[in-house]
């Protein structure tokens, strides 16, 4: 598990939800590769409306015929690890936008649960 606090680099990849890599969603391939590369975290966000290089507006409104909604994949880790991952994005993303942002990470960690008399972890009784 990667513990990350302090300066980091965020990469955001904007693609369409219908974009694929070997017959599976491209966003899923990016997330799985980020995980395999040991990056600190990745999330996929589905947009409700947007447009890109094609200038076509894609929307989730019922009367619209568009189904290829915008998707943003956000990955955060140290600058070194994110930059080492960029060649994989070059391979995967044929049409889309990749943005790099410096950011500061504050990682909140939940308290460990107290160990009860039986040795099992659980909530501590009052």
GIZI-V84525 format. One line per field, one symbol per residue. psi: psi as a letter, one per 20 degrees, with the letter a starting at -180 (. if undefined). A space follows every 10 residues. Layout:
psi = ???
This chain:
psi = pppopbprpp ppppaqiipr oljrphhggg ghhgghikqh qqqpppqiqr rbhijpppqj qhiqipimqq ppppppaqgg hghhhhhhhh hhogpapppp pqrppooppq qqqqprhiiq qaqpq.
